[in-house]
Amino acid sequence: MIELRKHINEAVEFLRTQTDATPKVGIILGTGLGGLAKEIKKDAVIDYEKIPHFPVSTVESHHGKLIFGRLDGKSVVAMQGRFHYYEQYSLRQVTFPVRVMKFLGVENLLISNAAGALNPLFRKGEVMIMTDHINLLGDNPLIGPNDDSLGPRFPDMSEPYNKGLIALAEQAALDLKIPVQKGVYVAMQGPTLETRAEYRFLRAIGADAVGMSTVPENIVANHMNMKCLGFSILTDECFPDALTPVTLDEVLKVATKAEPKMTAIMKEVVKRMKL
């Protein structure tokens, strides 16, 4: 844990040579969801590979840039591209940027992802606000010695996604006349998509959407007492009795088409935040 703090400090010290921003809002942009970056009035854009101890994105559509700037007048920092367990990074590495964001001043974390719809009432192209999650990654970013200065040994997870921010997002979507779903996200290791039997199992245990990210970042954010809001763009329909093969190109096409809806909601949420 001494090494983790040392790495956080080194990353923050480097970033302070690039910007003096103290963002209160952090944003993580998932697969095919980098459009919000265009809305940020940029002060500094830094490649991940230049930041000490940052992993490097290896997945198509994850650009690997940390963006500092202003969104609707609020100071923000956005990750254009994230890291995944299936890239063979440890969950401590996957969540390292969240730790750095906290030390830069971030108090509210908005997380987005592309996910498959499990709930038969949901359809691809829709936006889902995450109300809860199920961790089936088989790992947890907090395993190992705990640094009490970062957060408690046993953090409470009864409200992983902040109810106030969820209500804010619902009202923003309503005012923008953008229909949204609400539901439970389940995280799987990947990189394979699930089988019909696995989709049936995931639905039976209460999941509404399935993906390969977000949960580790949320756990670490809660460990560090950050408020979280999560969005999924539903890019495919994982209904066992009507299942068809899906490719990354198809996922990206749906994400690109639906992304402006999520961007509009996230912008409005940031605008309405009282920081």
C-alpha positions as CSV (number, residue, x, y, z in Angstrom):
1,M,0.0,0.0,0.0
2,I,3.0,2.3,0.5
3,E,3.9,1.7,-3.1
4,L,0.3,2.5,-4.2
5,R,0.4,5.8,-2.4
6,K,3.8,6.5,-3.9
7,H,2.5,5.8,-7.4
8,I,-0.6,8.0,-6.8
9,N,1.6,10.9,-5.6
10,E,3.9,10.5,-8.6
11,A,1.1,10.6,-11.1
12,V,-0.5,13.6,-9.4
13,E,2.8,15.4,-9.3
14,F,3.3,14.9,-13.0
15,L,-0.2,16.0,-13.8
16,R,0.3,19.2,-11.8
17,T,3.1,20.0,-14.2
18,Q,0.6,19.9,-17.0
19,T,-2.4,21.6,-15.3
20,D,-3.4,23.4,-12.1
21,A,-7.1,22.3,-12.5
22,T,-8.9,21.0,-9.4
23,P,-11.9,19.3,-11.0
24,K,-14.8,18.3,-8.8
25,V,-16.3,16.0,-11.4
26,G,-14.6,12.9,-13.0
27,I,-16.0,11.2,-16.0
28,I,-15.1,7.7,-17.4
29,L,-16.0,7.2,-21.1
30,G,-16.5,3.6,-22.2
31,T,-16.6,1.6,-25.4
32,G,-17.7,3.8,-28.3
33,L,-18.7,6.6,-25.9
34,G,-16.0,9.2,-26.3
35,G,-18.4,11.8,-27.8
36,L,-18.7,13.7,-24.6
37,A,-15.0,14.6,-24.9
38,K,-15.9,16.9,-27.8
39,E,-18.2,18.9,-25.6
40,I,-15.5,19.7,-23.0
41,K,-13.8,23.0,-23.4
42,K,-10.3,21.6,-23.1
43,D,-7.4,23.1,-21.0
44,A,-5.1,20.1,-21.2
45,V,-5.1,16.7,-23.0
46,I,-2.6,14.1,-21.8
47,D,-1.8,10.7,-23.3
48,Y,-2.1,7.9,-20.7
49,E,1.4,6.6,-21.7
50,K,2.9,9.9,-20.5
51,I,1.4,9.6,-17.0
52,P,3.5,7.7,-14.4
53,H,2.0,4.3,-13.6
54,F,-1.1,4.7,-15.8
55,P,-2.0,1.6,-17.8
56,V,-2.4,2.0,-21.5
57,S,-5.7,1.2,-23.3
58,T,-5.4,-1.8,-25.7
59,V,-9.0,-1.9,-26.8
60,E,-10.3,-0.5,-30.1
61,S,-12.3,2.7,-29.6
62,H,-10.5,3.5,-26.3
63,H,-8.4,6.5,-27.2
64,G,-6.3,6.6,-24.0
65,K,-6.3,10.3,-23.1
66,L,-7.0,12.2,-19.9
67,I,-8.8,15.4,-20.6
68,F,-9.0,18.5,-18.3
69,G,-11.4,21.3,-19.1
70,R,-14.8,22.8,-18.5
71,L,-18.2,21.3,-19.2
72,D,-21.1,23.7,-18.8
73,G,-18.9,25.9,-16.7
74,K,-17.8,23.1,-14.3
75,S,-14.2,21.9,-14.0
76,V,-14.0,18.3,-15.1
77,V,-11.5,15.6,-15.8
78,A,-12.5,12.9,-18.3
79,M,-10.9,9.5,-19.2
80,Q,-11.3,8.9,-22.9
81,G,-10.9,5.2,-22.7
82,R,-10.6,2.8,-19.8
83,F,-8.9,-0.4,-18.8
84,H,-10.4,-3.9,-18.3
85,Y,-9.6,-7.0,-16.3
86,Y,-9.5,-9.1,-19.5
87,E,-6.5,-6.9,-20.8
88,Q,-4.6,-8.7,-18.0
89,Y,-4.4,-5.7,-15.8
90,S,-4.9,-6.2,-12.1
91,L,-8.0,-4.5,-10.7
92,R,-5.6,-2.3,-8.7
93,Q,-4.2,-1.1,-12.1
94,V,-7.7,-0.8,-13.6
95,T,-8.8,1.5,-10.8
96,F,-5.6,3.5,-10.4
97,P,-7.0,6.5,-12.4
98,V,-9.9,6.7,-10.0
99,R,-7.5,7.1,-7.1
100,V,-5.6,9.8,-9.0
101,M,-8.8,11.6,-9.8
102,K,-9.7,11.7,-6.1
103,F,-6.3,13.2,-5.2
104,L,-6.8,15.8,-8.0
105,G,-10.0,17.0,-6.2
106,V,-12.8,14.8,-7.8
107,E,-15.8,14.3,-5.5
108,N,-18.4,13.0,-8.1
109,L,-17.6,10.3,-10.6
110,L,-19.8,9.7,-13.7
111,I,-19.1,6.3,-15.3
112,S,-20.3,5.0,-18.6
113,N,-20.2,1.7,-20.4
114,A,-21.6,-0.3,-23.3
115,A,-23.6,-3.2,-22.1
116,G,-25.9,-6.0,-23.3
117,A,-29.6,-5.9,-22.4
118,L,-30.8,-8.9,-20.3
119,N,-34.1,-7.4,-19.3
120,P,-36.7,-8.4,-22.0
121,L,-38.4,-5.0,-21.6
122,F,-35.1,-3.3,-22.7
123,R,-34.0,-2.7,-26.3
124,K,-30.6,-2.0,-27.9
125,G,-30.0,1.7,-28.4
126,E,-31.5,2.7,-25.0
127,V,-29.8,4.3,-22.1
128,M,-29.9,2.6,-18.7
129,I,-29.2,4.4,-15.4
130,M,-27.4,2.0,-13.1
131,T,-29.1,1.6,-9.7
132,D,-27.0,-1.3,-8.4
133,H,-24.5,-3.9,-9.6
134,I,-23.4,-7.5,-9.2
135,N,-19.7,-8.3,-9.2
136,L,-18.9,-11.6,-11.0
137,L,-15.4,-10.6,-12.0
138,G,-14.1,-13.1,-9.5
139,D,-11.9,-10.4,-8.0
140,N,-12.1,-7.2,-6.0
141,P,-9.7,-4.1,-6.3
142,L,-9.6,-3.8,-2.5
143,I,-8.1,-7.3,-1.9
144,G,-4.8,-7.0,-0.1
145,P,-3.6,-4.7,2.7
146,N,-5.8,-1.7,3.2
147,D,-4.5,1.9,3.4
148,D,-6.7,3.5,6.0
149,S,-5.8,7.0,4.6
150,L,-7.5,6.0,1.3
151,G,-10.6,4.4,2.8
152,P,-12.0,1.9,5.3
153,R,-11.1,-1.8,5.4
154,F,-14.7,-2.7,4.9
155,P,-16.5,0.0,2.9
156,D,-20.3,0.0,2.9
157,M,-21.9,-0.7,-0.5
158,S,-25.6,-0.3,0.3
159,E,-25.7,2.7,-2.1
160,P,-23.0,2.2,-4.7
161,Y,-24.7,4.6,-7.1
162,N,-25.8,7.8,-5.4
163,K,-29.6,8.2,-5.1
164,G,-29.4,11.9,-5.4
165,L,-27.4,11.7,-8.6
166,I,-29.8,9.1,-10.0
167,A,-32.7,11.3,-9.3
168,L,-30.9,14.2,-11.0
169,A,-30.2,12.1,-14.0
170,E,-33.9,10.9,-14.2
171,Q,-35.1,14.5,-14.1
172,A,-32.6,15.6,-16.6
173,A,-33.7,12.9,-19.0
174,L,-37.3,13.7,-18.5
175,D,-36.7,17.4,-19.2
176,L,-34.7,16.5,-22.3
177,K,-37.5,14.1,-23.4
178,I,-35.0,11.2,-23.6
179,P,-36.5,7.9,-22.4
180,V,-34.2,6.0,-20.0
181,Q,-34.3,2.7,-18.2
182,K,-33.1,1.9,-14.7
183,G,-31.5,-1.3,-13.7
184,V,-28.8,-3.6,-12.3
185,Y,-25.5,-4.1,-14.1
186,V,-23.5,-7.3,-13.8
187,A,-19.8,-7.3,-14.5
188,M,-18.2,-10.4,-16.1
189,Q,-14.5,-11.1,-16.8
190,G,-14.8,-11.3,-20.6
191,P,-13.5,-11.0,-23.2
192,T,-15.9,-13.7,-24.5
193,L,-19.5,-12.8,-24.7
194,E,-21.8,-15.0,-22.6
195,T,-23.5,-18.2,-23.6
196,R,-27.3,-18.6,-23.7
197,A,-27.2,-20.5,-20.4
198,E,-25.1,-17.8,-18.8
199,Y,-27.5,-15.1,-20.0
200,R,-30.4,-17.1,-18.4
201,F,-28.4,-17.4,-15.2
202,L,-27.6,-13.6,-15.1
203,R,-31.2,-12.7,-15.6
204,A,-32.3,-15.1,-13.0
205,I,-30.1,-13.5,-10.3
206,G,-31.5,-10.1,-11.0
207,A,-29.3,-8.5,-13.7
208,D,-30.8,-6.1,-16.3
209,A,-27.6,-5.5,-18.3
210,V,-24.2,-7.2,-18.6
211,G,-20.7,-5.8,-19.3
212,M,-17.0,-6.1,-18.5
213,S,-16.2,-3.0,-16.6
214,T,-17.4,-0.2,-14.2
215,V,-17.8,-2.3,-11.1
216,P,-14.1,-2.1,-10.0
217,E,-14.1,1.7,-10.6
218,N,-17.3,2.1,-8.6
219,I,-15.9,0.0,-5.7
220,V,-12.8,2.1,-5.4
221,A,-14.8,5.3,-5.8
222,N,-17.0,4.3,-2.9
223,H,-13.9,3.2,-0.9
224,M,-12.7,6.8,-1.3
225,N,-16.1,8.4,-0.4
226,M,-16.8,9.6,-4.0
227,K,-20.4,9.9,-5.2
228,C,-21.0,7.8,-8.3
229,L,-23.5,7.8,-11.2
230,G,-23.4,5.1,-13.8
231,F,-24.8,4.9,-17.3
232,S,-25.0,1.9,-19.7
233,I,-25.8,2.2,-23.4
234,L,-27.5,-1.0,-24.4
235,T,-25.7,-2.1,-27.5
236,D,-27.2,-5.6,-28.0
237,E,-30.0,-7.8,-26.8
238,C,-28.9,-10.9,-24.8
239,F,-32.2,-12.8,-24.9
240,P,-31.4,-16.5,-24.9
241,D,-34.3,-17.7,-27.0
242,A,-33.7,-15.0,-29.7
243,L,-29.9,-14.8,-29.5
244,T,-27.9,-13.9,-32.6
245,P,-24.2,-13.5,-33.0
246,V,-22.8,-10.0,-32.4
247,T,-19.5,-8.3,-33.5
248,L,-17.6,-5.4,-32.1
249,D,-18.4,-3.4,-35.2
250,E,-22.1,-3.9,-34.5
251,V,-21.7,-2.9,-30.9
252,L,-19.8,0.3,-31.9
253,K,-22.4,1.3,-34.5
254,V,-25.2,1.1,-31.9
255,A,-23.1,2.9,-29.3
256,T,-22.2,5.7,-31.7
257,K,-25.9,6.1,-32.7
258,A,-27.1,6.2,-29.1
259,E,-24.2,8.1,-27.5
260,P,-25.6,11.6,-28.1
261,K,-28.5,10.7,-25.8
262,M,-26.2,9.8,-23.0
263,T,-24.0,12.8,-23.7
264,A,-27.0,15.1,-23.4
265,I,-28.1,13.6,-20.1
266,M,-24.5,13.7,-18.6
267,K,-24.0,17.3,-19.7
268,E,-27.3,18.3,-18.1
269,V,-26.4,16.4,-14.9
270,V,-23.1,18.2,-14.6
271,K,-24.8,21.5,-15.3
272,R,-27.3,20.9,-12.5
273,M,-24.8,19.6,-9.9
274,K,-24.3,21.8,-6.9
275,L,-20.6,21.6,-6.2
